Structure formats: C-alpha cells, structure tokens
Amino acid sequence: MKYLRRYEDRDRMNHWAVALLFVLAGLSGLAFFHPSLFFFSHLFGGGSWARILHPFLGLAMVLSFLGLFFRLKADNAFTEGDKAWKAKMGEMLKGKKDGLPPVGKYNYGQKMVFWTLAISLFVLLVTGFMFWRPWFAHYFPIDVIRAAVLLHSISAVVLVLATIVHVYAAIWVKGTVRAMTRGTVSEAWAKKNHPLWHSEVTRGK
C-alpha cells in the first residue's frame, strides 16, 4: 500500500504537546469548575497547587498551539468550495459521502473545529490574565473580573466540546489517526477524503 506524507514530525510532536497540556490544564481547571470536581486537584498535589499550576499550564498550551496555528492557518482558510461542502454536511453525517464536493487538505468541518479552538483559546488567554492572582487581577474592577471568569468558563466548555468533536471525527474516519501517529495516510484515504489535496501532493510524481 502506498502512503503519503500528511504531517511532518515537528507538527505531530507539537500536536501531542498541545493535547497533553490540554488534559493537564483541563483537569486542573475542572477542579474549580464545580465542587463535585474538586477531587481532580489531588492529581496536582491539592487545591493550592492546582490553582498555582493551572494558569501556567494554560499559558503553555496556548503558546504550544501557536506553533500549529501559524503553520496550519493557511490550509484552514475558508474558500468558496466550503459553502458547497457545508450544504452537504447533513448527508455526510448520515454516512452518505458520495455526493460531497472534493476538498483540499481540510474540509469545512475540520476548519470550523480549528477556528473554534483558536478563538476559544484566545478568549481563555485574555480572560485568564484578567483574574490571575496575584499578578494581574488587581488591575481590573471586580465586575470586570466576574465577567472574565464567566467568559473563561464558557470558552473552556466550548474548547472541551470542540476537542471531543475533533477526537470523535478522527476515530470515526478510518485511517485518520495514523496521520498524527505516523505522519502518513494511505493514498486510498487521501483520494476518498481529500481528493484535491491528493492531486496537489501527487502532481508531477
């Protein structure tokens, strides 16, 4: 079977670094999201350490994501072709892929997940700084801090949901996980799921 290079090693390592930091930042944040989830703080040495480490883990996650963002944003720019794919998305969710328009490296759904992740992480970064004690919170009025905490929580939920969609889609489309574990995909996978990208990378070969 012939395979095509989809991701370089640095992209895959960057992706898994973001994934690891997401889990750590997420669990430490969930400890303070609701009292019933406070037991997660024990993974970090208790409530005080979870509170101290959470913003640093979140900041590290955002900085790590920036590495992927700048390398992948061009491929995730929306095009006219995405409108046609979006119109057929309902049929795709029912398992009918034959009528889907050809797409490049990423389809409309993948692009939506990418930009949802980017925007939610940006909101988490900005709002997190606004109530990060003892470093920055004293610069903002209490009402602003309360609004920031609310936005932070909403963005965290959006981030988690988008990540669940991302993971589910990777498992659902057989052969996709290989792209982030080995860096390659089969040529048959590329032809079926991303024919325009397949034509691009095989042109001249």
N, C-alpha and C positions, 0 to 999 in steps of 0.2 A: 504494500500500500504506500502511495506517495503522500508525503506531508509537506505542508507549507509553514514557513515561519510567521507567526502572528504577533508574538511579543518577544522582545529582547530580554536577556537575563535581568538587566537592571530594572526593567518595568515590572517583571514578576516579583523580584525581591522588594521593590517599592510597594507593590500591591499588598503583599503579605505583611509588610511592616505596618501599613495602614490598618489592615484587618486586625492584627494583634493589638495595636493601640486602641482601635475602636472597641474591642472587647474589654480591655482594661479600663478605659475611660467610661465606657457604658456601665460596667458593673459598679465602679466607684460612684458614678452619678446616680444610679438606681438606688443606692443605699440611702440617699437623701430625698429621693423622689416621693417615697411613701413609707411610713413607719414599718409596714409589713415587710419591706425590702431591706431594712437596715442590716439584716444578717450578712448582706454582701460585704459590709465594711470589715468583717473578720478576715476576708481574703487579703486585706491590705494592712492588717495589724491593729484594727479598731477604728472607731469613728474619727478620732483626731487625725490619724494618718491618712485615712481615706479622704478627708476634707483637704488635707495638705497636698496629697498627690494628684487628686482629680484634675485641678486646673493645669498642672504641668503635663499630665498625660494627654489632656485635651489639646493643649498647645502643640505638643509633639505630633499628635495625629494630624492637626491642620497643616503643620509645616511639611510633614511627610506627604500628605495629599497634594500639596502644591507641586511636588515633583511630577506626579501623574497628571495633574491638571494642565500644566504648561506643555507637556508632551502630547496629550490626547485631545486638547480642546479643539484643534483644527478639524480633526476627524469627527468631532461631535457637534460641529456647526450644523444648524438646521438648513435644509435645502428644499426646493420645490417638490422633489420626489418624496419627501417625508409626508407631505399632505396626502398623497395617494396611499401611502402605507398606513397612515393614521385612519383613513376612511375604511380600510380593510381589516383593521385591528380586531374588530369583533369576531370576524370569521377565523382569524388566526387563533384567538383564544378558545375557539370551539374545536381546534385541531385541523382546520382547513387551511393549509399553507399554499396550495397550488395556485390560488389566484392572487397571491401577494406580489406587488411590484418588486423588481430587483433592487437591492440596496447595496451600499458600499460597505465599509468596514463595520459600521454600526447602523442599526435600524432606528426608527423613531422611538420605540420603547426604550432602547438602551440609552439613547441620547437624553430622554426625559429623566431617567434614573441618574445619569451623570450630572446633569444640571441641578437636579433636586439635591443631590449630595453636596455639590459645590455651594449652592445657596444656603442650605441649612447649616453647613459648616461655617460659612461666613457669619451668619447670624449668631451661631453659638460662640464664635470667637469674640465678636464685638460685645455681645451681652455678657459673656463670661468675664471680660475685663472690667465691666461696669460694677460688678459686685464681688470682685476678687479681693477679699480681705487678707491681710491688712494693707495691701499695696495700692489699690486704685479706688475702692468703694467710697472713700472719704471725699472724693472729688465730685460726687453726684448726690442730689437730693434723694431722700428716702422714697418718694413717689416714683422717681425715675428708676431707682434700684428695684422696686417692686415690679414695675413694668418689664424691666430687663429679665428678672427671674421668671416671669410668666412666659415671655418670648423664648427664653432659653429652654424652658421645659417643652414648649410646643415644638420648637425646632429639633429638640432631641427625639421626640416621638416621631416626627417626620423622618428624621435620619434613620431611626431604627426600622420604620416601615419600609423605607426605600431600600435599605440593606437587605431586608427579608425578601423583597421582590427580586433584587439583584441575585441573591443566592438561589432562590427558587427557580428563576429563569435559567441560571447556569446549569442546574441539575436537570431541569425539565428538557432542555435541548441537548440531546445526547451528543457527546463529543466536545462540548464547550469547556468543561472543567479541565480537559487536557491542555487547553490554551494557557491557563495560568499555573499549571503544574509542570508542564514540559516545554511550554512556549510554542508548540506547533499544533496544527489541526490537519485533519485529513483533507485531501483535495476534494473528495466527495462531499464532506461537510461544508467546505467553502463554496462549492458550486451550488449547493442546495440552499444555504442560509445567507450567503453574502456574495452573490454572483458577480456584482460589479467589482468588488474588492478582489475576487478571484481573477477576474480578467486583468485587473491592474497589476497584480503581483506576478502573473504568469506571462504577461506580454513580453514578447521577444525571446521566451525560453523555448 
